[in-house]
């Protein structure tokens, strides 16, 4: 079940991306975190406790929302705009 539900901007252009191997759609103007939480009930599991995490500060200061692209690049999901064709992996720590 998704944590977030879109209330407006339904007419914004769609952006296709892959999340943990599944094809998904977000909207222009979404952050990576928004796009993920529109699909899932959490962003990742904590590397320390295994508990579900969904981001914390929502402004790029706490480092709780790191995700990895298939290329190996790590990024903060809360402050990175969603881009067409992103291939996002959650729960991968390098």
KEKE-843631 format. One record per atom (N, C-alpha, C): residue number from 0; residue in three letters; z, x negated, y. Coordinates in Angstrom, 2 decimals, always signed. Last residue first. Example, Ala and Ser with C-alpha at 12.3 -4.5 7.8 and 13.67 -1.06 7.14 Angstrom:
# KEKE-843631
rec resi: 1&resn: ser&c3: +7.08&c1: -12.85&c2: -2.25
rec resi: 1&resn: ser&c3: +7.14&c1: -13.67&c2: -1.06
rec resi: 1&resn: ser&c3: +7.87&c1: -12.90&c2: +0.03
rec resi: 0&resn: ala&c3: +7.80&c1: -13.19&c2: -5.69
rec resi: 0&resn: ala&c3: +7.80&c1: -12.30&c2: -4.50
rec resi: 0&resn: ala&c3: +7.80&c1: -13.20&c2: -3.30
This chain:
# KEKE-843631
rec resi: 93&resn: unk&c3: -0.46&c1: -26.20&c2: +0.84
rec resi: 93&resn: unk&c3: -0.94&c1: -27.56&c2: +0.57
rec resi: 93&resn: unk&c3: -0.22&c1: -28.55&c2: +1.44
rec resi: 92&resn: unk&c3: -0.19&c1: -23.07&c2: -0.59
rec resi: 92&resn: unk&c3: +0.45&c1: -24.06&c2: +0.29
rec resi: 92&resn: unk&c3: +0.01&c1: -25.44&c2: -0.12
rec resi: 91&resn: unk&c3: -1.10&c1: -19.79&c2: -0.68
rec resi: 91&resn: unk&c3: -1.55&c1: -21.14&c2: -1.08
rec resi: 91&resn: unk&c3: -0.98&c1: -22.12&c2: -0.09
rec resi: 90&resn: unk&c3: -0.59&c1: -17.17&c2: +0.11
rec resi: 90&resn: unk&c3: +0.29&c1: -17.80&c2: -0.87
rec resi: 90&resn: unk&c3: -0.16&c1: -19.16&c2: -1.34
rec resi: 89&resn: unk&c3: -3.96&c1: -16.04&c2: +0.46
rec resi: 89&resn: unk&c3: -2.54&c1: -15.94&c2: +0.81
rec resi: 89&resn: unk&c3: -1.73&c1: -16.66&c2: -0.25
rec resi: 88&resn: unk&c3: -7.05&c1: -16.99&c2: +1.70
rec resi: 88&resn: unk&c3: -6.17&c1: -17.02&c2: +0.55
rec resi: 88&resn: unk&c3: -4.73&c1: -16.91&c2: +1.05
rec resi: 87&resn: unk&c3: -10.15&c1: -15.85&c2: +2.96
rec resi: 87&resn: unk&c3: -8.73&c1: -16.08&c2: +3.18
rec resi: 87&resn: unk&c3: -7.98&c1: -16.03&c2: +1.85
rec resi: 86&resn: unk&c3: -12.95&c1: -16.44&c2: +4.31
rec resi: 86&resn: unk&c3: -12.52&c1: -16.37&c2: +2.92
rec resi: 86&resn: unk&c3: -11.06&c1: -16.82&c2: +2.90
rec resi: 85&resn: unk&c3: -14.92&c1: -14.81&c2: +6.78
rec resi: 85&resn: unk&c3: -13.73&c1: -15.61&c2: +6.44
rec resi: 85&resn: unk&c3: -13.37&c1: -15.38&c2: +4.98
rec resi: 84&resn: unk&c3: -17.08&c1: -13.21&c2: +7.54
rec resi: 84&resn: unk&c3: -17.23&c1: -14.11&c2: +6.40
rec resi: 84&resn: unk&c3: -16.03&c1: -14.97&c2: +6.07
rec resi: 83&resn: unk&c3: -16.28&c1: -12.96&c2: +10.96
rec resi: 83&resn: unk&c3: -17.17&c1: -12.55&c2: +9.87
rec resi: 83&resn: unk&c3: -17.23&c1: -13.62&c2: +8.79
rec resi: 82&resn: unk&c3: -12.85&c1: -13.43&c2: +11.79
rec resi: 82&resn: unk&c3: -14.27&c1: -13.76&c2: +11.98
rec resi: 82&resn: unk&c3: -15.05&c1: -13.35&c2: +10.74
rec resi: 81&resn: unk&c3: -9.94&c1: -12.60&c2: +13.59
rec resi: 81&resn: unk&c3: -10.72&c1: -12.41&c2: +12.38
rec resi: 81&resn: unk&c3: -12.19&c1: -12.70&c2: +12.68
rec resi: 80&resn: unk&c3: -8.19&c1: -14.98&c2: +15.58
rec resi: 80&resn: unk&c3: -9.06&c1: -13.81&c2: +15.49
rec resi: 80&resn: unk&c3: -9.80&c1: -13.78&c2: +14.15
rec resi: 79&resn: unk&c3: -4.91&c1: -15.97&c2: +15.11
rec resi: 79&resn: unk&c3: -6.30&c1: -16.34&c2: +14.83
rec resi: 79&resn: unk&c3: -7.14&c1: -15.08&c2: +14.75
rec resi: 78&resn: unk&c3: -2.25&c1: -15.38&c2: +15.24
rec resi: 78&resn: unk&c3: -2.90&c1: -15.76&c2: +16.50
rec resi: 78&resn: unk&c3: -4.36&c1: -16.19&c2: +16.30
rec resi: 77&resn: unk&c3: -1.35&c1: -14.73&c2: +12.72
rec resi: 77&resn: unk&c3: -1.01&c1: -13.83&c2: +13.84
rec resi: 77&resn: unk&c3: -1.76&c1: -14.16&c2: +15.12
rec resi: 76&resn: unk&c3: -2.07&c1: -16.75&c2: +10.94
rec resi: 76&resn: unk&c3: -2.75&c1: -15.46&c2: +10.86
rec resi: 76&resn: unk&c3: -2.50&c1: -14.58&c2: +12.09
rec resi: 75&resn: unk&c3: -2.70&c1: -20.00&c2: +11.46
rec resi: 75&resn: unk&c3: -1.70&c1: -18.98&c2: +11.75
rec resi: 75&resn: unk&c3: -2.41&c1: -17.63&c2: +11.83
rec resi: 74&resn: unk&c3: -4.21&c1: -21.85&c2: +8.76
rec resi: 74&resn: unk&c3: -4.21&c1: -21.25&c2: +10.09
rec resi: 74&resn: unk&c3: -3.10&c1: -20.23&c2: +10.21
rec resi: 73&resn: unk&c3: -5.65&c1: -24.58&c2: +6.98
rec resi: 73&resn: unk&c3: -4.53&c1: -23.66&c2: +7.19
rec resi: 73&resn: unk&c3: -4.61&c1: -23.11&c2: +8.60
rec resi: 72&resn: unk&c3: -8.49&c1: -25.23&c2: +4.99
rec resi: 72&resn: unk&c3: -7.92&c1: -25.19&c2: +6.34
rec resi: 72&resn: unk&c3: -6.78&c1: -24.17&c2: +6.40
rec resi: 71&resn: unk&c3: -9.68&c1: -24.90&c2: +2.59
rec resi: 71&resn: unk&c3: -8.47&c1: -25.70&c2: +2.62
rec resi: 71&resn: unk&c3: -7.80&c1: -25.72&c2: +3.98
rec resi: 70&resn: unk&c3: -11.73&c1: -23.15&c2: +2.30
rec resi: 70&resn: unk&c3: -12.10&c1: -24.52&c2: +2.63
rec resi: 70&resn: unk&c3: -10.91&c1: -25.47&c2: +2.64
rec resi: 69&resn: unk&c3: -10.48&c1: -20.72&c2: +2.06
rec resi: 69&resn: unk&c3: -10.95&c1: -21.36&c2: +0.83
rec resi: 69&resn: unk&c3: -11.36&c1: -22.81&c2: +1.07
rec resi: 68&resn: unk&c3: -7.64&c1: -20.91&c2: +4.29
rec resi: 68&resn: unk&c3: -9.02&c1: -20.54&c2: +4.02
rec resi: 68&resn: unk&c3: -9.46&c1: -21.23&c2: +2.73
rec resi: 67&resn: unk&c3: -4.31&c1: -19.80&c2: +4.15
rec resi: 67&resn: unk&c3: -5.26&c1: -20.87&c2: +3.90
rec resi: 67&resn: unk&c3: -6.65&c1: -20.28&c2: +3.71
rec resi: 66&resn: unk&c3: -1.70&c1: -18.94&c2: +6.48
rec resi: 66&resn: unk&c3: -2.57&c1: -18.64&c2: +5.34
rec resi: 66&resn: unk&c3: -3.57&c1: -19.79&c2: +5.22
rec resi: 65&resn: unk&c3: +1.41&c1: -18.53&c2: +8.07
rec resi: 65&resn: unk&c3: +0.35&c1: -19.45&c2: +7.64
rec resi: 65&resn: unk&c3: -0.39&c1: -18.88&c2: +6.44
rec resi: 64&resn: unk&c3: +3.46&c1: -17.08&c2: +9.30
rec resi: 64&resn: unk&c3: +2.24&c1: -16.38&c2: +8.90
rec resi: 64&resn: unk&c3: +1.10&c1: -17.32&c2: +8.49
rec resi: 63&resn: unk&c3: +5.60&c1: -18.43&c2: +10.29
rec resi: 63&resn: unk&c3: +5.83&c1: -17.62&c2: +9.10
rec resi: 63&resn: unk&c3: +4.54&c1: -17.01&c2: +8.55
rec resi: 62&resn: unk&c3: +5.72&c1: -19.90&c2: +12.65
rec resi: 62&resn: unk&c3: +5.05&c1: -20.49&c2: +11.48
rec resi: 62&resn: unk&c3: +5.29&c1: -19.72&c2: +10.19
rec resi: 61&resn: unk&c3: +6.64&c1: -19.03&c2: +15.15
rec resi: 61&resn: unk&c3: +7.60&c1: -19.22&c2: +14.05
rec resi: 61&resn: unk&c3: +7.01&c1: -19.86&c2: +12.79
rec resi: 60&resn: unk&c3: +4.68&c1: -18.66&c2: +17.13
rec resi: 60&resn: unk&c3: +5.76&c1: -19.61&c2: +17.37
rec resi: 60&resn: unk&c3: +6.57&c1: -19.95&c2: +16.11
rec resi: 59&resn: unk&c3: +2.70&c1: -16.69&c2: +17.13
rec resi: 59&resn: unk&c3: +2.35&c1: -18.07&c2: +16.82
rec resi: 59&resn: unk&c3: +3.44&c1: -19.09&c2: +17.01
rec resi: 58&resn: unk&c3: +3.51&c1: -14.05&c2: +17.43
rec resi: 58&resn: unk&c3: +2.92&c1: -14.72&c2: +18.58
rec resi: 58&resn: unk&c3: +2.69&c1: -16.22&c2: +18.36
rec resi: 57&resn: unk&c3: +5.00&c1: -12.78&c2: +15.45
rec resi: 57&resn: unk&c3: +3.73&c1: -12.16&c2: +15.86
rec resi: 57&resn: unk&c3: +3.09&c1: -12.81&c2: +17.09
rec resi: 56&resn: unk&c3: +7.33&c1: -13.52&c2: +14.17
rec resi: 56&resn: unk&c3: +7.33&c1: -13.44&c2: +15.63
rec resi: 56&resn: unk&c3: +6.08&c1: -12.76&c2: +16.20
rec resi: 55&resn: unk&c3: +6.62&c1: -12.91&c2: +11.31
rec resi: 55&resn: unk&c3: +7.92&c1: -12.71&c2: +11.95
rec resi: 55&resn: unk&c3: +7.78&c1: -12.50&c2: +13.45
rec resi: 54&resn: unk&c3: +4.95&c1: -11.92&c2: +8.26
rec resi: 54&resn: unk&c3: +4.95&c1: -12.50&c2: +9.60
rec resi: 54&resn: unk&c3: +6.28&c1: -12.17&c2: +10.26
rec resi: 53&resn: unk&c3: +5.79&c1: -10.78&c2: +5.92
rec resi: 53&resn: unk&c3: +4.71&c1: -10.12&c2: +6.65
rec resi: 53&resn: unk&c3: +4.55&c1: -10.69&c2: +8.05
rec resi: 52&resn: unk&c3: +6.74&c1: -11.67&c2: +2.59
rec resi: 52&resn: unk&c3: +6.78&c1: -11.95&c2: +4.03
rec resi: 52&resn: unk&c3: +5.60&c1: -11.26&c2: +4.70
rec resi: 51&resn: unk&c3: +8.76&c1: -11.32&c2: -0.31
rec resi: 51&resn: unk&c3: +7.57&c1: -10.91&c2: +0.45
rec resi: 51&resn: unk&c3: +7.78&c1: -11.17&c2: +1.93
rec resi: 50&resn: unk&c3: +10.35&c1: -14.18&c2: -1.82
rec resi: 50&resn: unk&c3: +10.40&c1: -12.86&c2: -1.19
rec resi: 50&resn: unk&c3: +9.11&c1: -12.58&c2: -0.42
rec resi: 49&resn: unk&c3: +10.49&c1: -16.74&c2: -2.69
rec resi: 49&resn: unk&c3: +9.62&c1: -15.85&c2: -3.43
rec resi: 49&resn: unk&c3: +9.60&c1: -14.43&c2: -2.88
rec resi: 48&resn: unk&c3: +11.92&c1: -18.67&c2: -1.30
rec resi: 48&resn: unk&c3: +12.67&c1: -17.65&c2: -2.03
rec resi: 48&resn: unk&c3: +11.81&c1: -16.75&c2: -2.92
rec resi: 47&resn: unk&c3: +10.06&c1: -20.61&c2: -0.37
rec resi: 47&resn: unk&c3: +11.45&c1: -20.98&c2: -0.65
rec resi: 47&resn: unk&c3: +12.15&c1: -19.97&c2: -1.55
rec resi: 46&resn: unk&c3: +7.66&c1: -19.53&c2: +0.23
rec resi: 46&resn: unk&c3: +7.65&c1: -20.68&c2: -0.67
rec resi: 46&resn: unk&c3: +9.06&c1: -21.11&c2: -1.07
rec resi: 45&resn: unk&c3: +7.36&c1: -16.04&c2: +0.28
rec resi: 45&resn: unk&c3: +8.03&c1: -17.22&c2: +0.81
rec resi: 45&resn: unk&c3: +8.00&c1: -18.34&c2: -0.22
rec resi: 44&resn: unk&c3: +4.15&c1: -14.59&c2: -0.10
rec resi: 44&resn: unk&c3: +5.53&c1: -14.74&c2: -0.55
rec resi: 44&resn: unk&c3: +6.08&c1: -16.04&c2: +0.01
rec resi: 43&resn: unk&c3: +2.32&c1: -12.74&c2: +2.39
rec resi: 43&resn: unk&c3: +2.45&c1: -13.78&c2: +1.38
rec resi: 43&resn: unk&c3: +3.86&c1: -13.73&c2: +0.84
rec resi: 42&resn: unk&c3: +2.10&c1: -10.28&c2: +3.68
rec resi: 42&resn: unk&c3: +1.16&c1: -11.34&c2: +3.96
rec resi: 42&resn: unk&c3: +1.14&c1: -12.37&c2: +2.84
rec resi: 41&resn: unk&c3: +2.23&c1: -6.99&c2: +2.23
rec resi: 41&resn: unk&c3: +2.86&c1: -8.22&c2: +2.72
rec resi: 41&resn: unk&c3: +1.77&c1: -9.27&c2: +2.93
rec resi: 40&resn: unk&c3: +0.69&c1: -4.89&c2: +1.49
rec resi: 40&resn: unk&c3: +2.04&c1: -4.58&c2: +1.97
rec resi: 40&resn: unk&c3: +2.82&c1: -5.81&c2: +2.41
rec resi: 39&resn: unk&c3: -2.77&c1: -4.92&c2: +2.66
rec resi: 39&resn: unk&c3: -1.68&c1: -5.25&c2: +1.75
rec resi: 39&resn: unk&c3: -0.33&c1: -4.88&c2: +2.34
rec resi: 38&resn: unk&c3: -4.63&c1: -4.20&c2: +4.63
rec resi: 38&resn: unk&c3: -5.02&c1: -4.16&c2: +3.22
rec resi: 38&resn: unk&c3: -3.84&c1: -4.22&c2: +2.26
rec resi: 37&resn: unk&c3: -3.58&c1: -4.58&c2: +7.05
rec resi: 37&resn: unk&c3: -4.29&c1: -3.31&c2: +6.89
rec resi: 37&resn: unk&c3: -4.69&c1: -3.11&c2: +5.42
rec resi: 36&resn: unk&c3: -2.71&c1: -7.14&c2: +6.85
rec resi: 36&resn: unk&c3: -1.71&c1: -6.10&c2: +6.68
rec resi: 36&resn: unk&c3: -2.30&c1: -4.70&c2: +6.69
rec resi: 35&resn: unk&c3: -5.17&c1: -8.49&c2: +7.35
rec resi: 35&resn: unk&c3: -4.50&c1: -8.59&c2: +6.05
rec resi: 35&resn: unk&c3: -3.53&c1: -7.44&c2: +5.84
rec resi: 34&resn: unk&c3: -5.68&c1: -7.78&c2: +10.02
rec resi: 34&resn: unk&c3: -6.65&c1: -7.46&c2: +8.98
rec resi: 34&resn: unk&c3: -6.01&c1: -7.50&c2: +7.59
rec resi: 33&resn: unk&c3: -3.41&c1: -8.88&c2: +11.30
rec resi: 33&resn: unk&c3: -3.67&c1: -7.44&c2: +11.34
rec resi: 33&resn: unk&c3: -4.60&c1: -7.03&c2: +10.21
rec resi: 32&resn: unk&c3: -3.88&c1: -11.63&c2: +10.74
rec resi: 32&resn: unk&c3: -2.68&c1: -10.95&c2: +10.26
rec resi: 32&resn: unk&c3: -2.87&c1: -9.43&c2: +10.23
rec resi: 31&resn: unk&c3: -6.25&c1: -12.13&c2: +12.11
rec resi: 31&resn: unk&c3: -6.23&c1: -12.27&c2: +10.66
rec resi: 31&resn: unk&c3: -5.02&c1: -11.53&c2: +10.09
rec resi: 30&resn: unk&c3: -6.64&c1: -9.56&c2: +14.60
rec resi: 30&resn: unk&c3: -6.23&c1: -10.90&c2: +14.18
rec resi: 30&resn: unk&c3: -6.31&c1: -10.94&c2: +12.66
rec resi: 29&resn: unk&c3: -9.43&c1: -7.63&c2: +15.74
rec resi: 29&resn: unk&c3: -8.28&c1: -7.81&c2: +14.85
rec resi: 29&resn: unk&c3: -7.92&c1: -9.28&c2: +14.74
rec resi: 28&resn: unk&c3: -11.80&c1: -7.63&c2: +17.14
rec resi: 28&resn: unk&c3: -10.56&c1: -7.64&c2: +17.91
rec resi: 28&resn: unk&c3: -9.32&c1: -7.77&c2: +17.06
rec resi: 27&resn: unk&c3: -13.59&c1: -5.71&c2: +14.84
rec resi: 27&resn: unk&c3: -13.67&c1: -6.67&c2: +15.94
rec resi: 27&resn: unk&c3: -12.40&c1: -6.52&c2: +16.78
rec resi: 26&resn: unk&c3: -11.84&c1: -5.03&c2: +11.80
rec resi: 26&resn: unk&c3: -12.55&c1: -4.59&c2: +13.00
rec resi: 26&resn: unk&c3: -12.56&c1: -5.70&c2: +14.04
rec resi: 25&resn: unk&c3: -12.41&c1: -5.60&c2: +8.32
rec resi: 25&resn: unk&c3: -11.54&c1: -5.46&c2: +9.47
rec resi: 25&resn: unk&c3: -12.38&c1: -4.96&c2: +10.62
rec resi: 24&resn: unk&c3: -12.78&c1: -5.23&c2: +4.83
rec resi: 24&resn: unk&c3: -13.32&c1: -5.05&c2: +6.17
rec resi: 24&resn: unk&c3: -12.20&c1: -4.95&c2: +7.18
rec resi: 23&resn: unk&c3: -13.20&c1: -7.25&c2: +1.84
rec resi: 23&resn: unk&c3: -12.47&c1: -6.34&c2: +2.72
rec resi: 23&resn: unk&c3: -13.20&c1: -6.20&c2: +4.04
rec resi: 22&resn: unk&c3: -13.40&c1: -8.34&c2: -1.48
rec resi: 22&resn: unk&c3: -14.15&c1: -8.06&c2: -0.25
rec resi: 22&resn: unk&c3: -13.41&c1: -6.99&c2: +0.54
rec resi: 21&resn: unk&c3: -11.09&c1: -10.57&c2: -2.94
rec resi: 21&resn: unk&c3: -11.55&c1: -9.18&c2: -2.79
rec resi: 21&resn: unk&c3: -12.27&c1: -9.01&c2: -1.45
rec resi: 20&resn: unk&c3: -10.08&c1: -13.17&c2: -2.90
rec resi: 20&resn: unk&c3: -11.21&c1: -12.86&c2: -3.78
rec resi: 20&resn: unk&c3: -11.75&c1: -11.45&c2: -3.66
rec resi: 19&resn: unk&c3: -8.15&c1: -13.10&c2: -0.90
rec resi: 19&resn: unk&c3: -7.76&c1: -13.42&c2: -2.28
rec resi: 19&resn: unk&c3: -8.82&c1: -12.97&c2: -3.28
rec resi: 18&resn: unk&c3: -10.41&c1: -11.51&c2: +0.94
rec resi: 18&resn: unk&c3: -8.96&c1: -11.73&c2: +0.89
rec resi: 18&resn: unk&c3: -8.55&c1: -11.90&c2: -0.56
rec resi: 17&resn: unk&c3: -13.20&c1: -11.92&c2: +2.96
rec resi: 17&resn: unk&c3: -12.69&c1: -11.92&c2: +1.60
rec resi: 17&resn: unk&c3: -11.22&c1: -12.29&c2: +1.63
rec resi: 16&resn: unk&c3: -14.76&c1: -9.72&c2: +5.36
rec resi: 16&resn: unk&c3: -14.06&c1: -10.95&c2: +5.00
rec resi: 16&resn: unk&c3: -13.58&c1: -10.82&c2: +3.56
rec resi: 15&resn: unk&c3: -16.68&c1: -8.18&c2: +7.90
rec resi: 15&resn: unk&c3: -16.43&c1: -8.39&c2: +6.46
rec resi: 15&resn: unk&c3: -15.74&c1: -9.72&c2: +6.25
rec resi: 14&resn: unk&c3: -16.01&c1: -6.10&c2: +10.51
rec resi: 14&resn: unk&c3: -16.11&c1: -7.51&c2: +10.16
rec resi: 14&resn: unk&c3: -15.76&c1: -7.63&c2: +8.68
rec resi: 13&resn: unk&c3: -17.37&c1: -3.45&c2: +12.52
rec resi: 13&resn: unk&c3: -16.67&c1: -3.95&c2: +11.33
rec resi: 13&resn: unk&c3: -16.96&c1: -5.43&c2: +11.11
rec resi: 12&resn: unk&c3: -16.82&c1: -2.60&c2: +15.97
rec resi: 12&resn: unk&c3: -17.68&c1: -3.12&c2: +14.89
rec resi: 12&resn: unk&c3: -16.87&c1: -3.67&c2: +13.72
rec resi: 11&resn: unk&c3: -14.79&c1: +0.27&c2: +16.66
rec resi: 11&resn: unk&c3: -15.07&c1: -1.16&c2: +16.86
rec resi: 11&resn: unk&c3: -15.94&c1: -1.65&c2: +15.71
rec resi: 10&resn: unk&c3: -14.01&c1: +2.84&c2: +16.13
rec resi: 10&resn: unk&c3: -15.43&c1: +2.63&c2: +16.41
rec resi: 10&resn: unk&c3: -15.78&c1: +1.17&c2: +16.71
rec resi: 9&resn: unk&c3: -11.32&c1: +2.83&c2: +15.90
rec resi: 9&resn: unk&c3: -12.08&c1: +3.10&c2: +14.68
rec resi: 9&resn: unk&c3: -13.57&c1: +2.82&c2: +14.88
rec resi: 8&resn: unk&c3: -9.40&c1: +2.44&c2: +17.85
rec resi: 8&resn: unk&c3: -10.44&c1: +1.42&c2: +17.70
rec resi: 8&resn: unk&c3: -11.21&c1: +1.60&c2: +16.38
rec resi: 7&resn: unk&c3: -6.28&c1: +3.62&c2: +16.38
rec resi: 7&resn: unk&c3: -7.40&c1: +3.72&c2: +17.30
rec resi: 7&resn: unk&c3: -8.33&c1: +2.55&c2: +17.06
rec resi: 6&resn: unk&c3: -4.67&c1: +3.29&c2: +14.19
rec resi: 6&resn: unk&c3: -4.52&c1: +4.53&c2: +14.96
rec resi: 6&resn: unk&c3: -5.67&c1: +4.72&c2: +15.94
rec resi: 5&resn: unk&c3: -4.55&c1: +1.93&c2: +11.01
rec resi: 5&resn: unk&c3: -5.28&c1: +1.94&c2: +12.28
rec resi: 5&resn: unk&c3: -5.15&c1: +3.30&c2: +12.95
rec resi: 4&resn: unk&c3: -1.57&c1: +0.80&c2: +9.67
rec resi: 4&resn: unk&c3: -2.59&c1: +1.84&c2: +9.60
rec resi: 4&resn: unk&c3: -3.24&c1: +1.94&c2: +10.97
rec resi: 3&resn: unk&c3: +0.14&c1: -1.71&c2: +7.76
rec resi: 3&resn: unk&c3: -0.40&c1: -1.19&c2: +9.01
rec resi: 3&resn: unk&c3: -1.46&c1: -0.13&c2: +8.74
rec resi: 2&resn: unk&c3: +0.72&c1: -2.12&c2: +5.08
rec resi: 2&resn: unk&c3: +1.82&c1: -2.02&c2: +6.03
rec resi: 2&resn: unk&c3: +1.34&c1: -1.34&c2: +7.30
rec resi: 1&resn: unk&c3: -0.80&c1: -0.54&c2: +2.21
rec resi: 1&resn: unk&c3: -0.90&c1: -1.32&c2: +3.44
rec resi: 1&resn: unk&c3: +0.32&c1: -1.08&c2: +4.34
rec resi: 0&resn: unk&c3: +0.00&c1: -0.84&c2: -1.18
rec resi: 0&resn: unk&c3: +0.00&c1: +0.00&c2: +0.00
rec resi: 0&resn: unk&c3: +0.00&c1: -0.89&c2: +1.25
